[in-house]
Amino acid sequence: QAQLVESGGGLVQAGGSLRLSCAASGRTFSSYNMAWFRQAPGKEREFVASIRWSDGNTDYANSVKGRFTISRDNAKNTVYLQMNSLKPEDTAVYYCAASPRYYANYDVSGYNYWGQGTQVTVSS
């Protein structure tokens, strides 16, 4: 049974940093695109960043470029999201997801595995 488990969320002040982790298990994701999405209260789930597991190619939403960095550790089957210079508008539940498509997909429909989510709250 494939599983994605997020961790690392929490409460941080504006300008602070957090690192989210997504541990993948149950199948090989070596040909997948791994992504982070987020969903704030009353809003749709939105794309944040993605990384292609095979070659490390990355893509970011404009709202997080220069502040967030996605990376992966092949040995640990884990994907990370380093979030710096956090803003109150970054407050959301952050989800890890996996897509079998080669190119980055910004829509939730392209992903067939999801984690349970981890809450990130940025206070002003």
Disulfide bonds with the S-S distance in Angstrom:
Cys22-Cys96 2.03
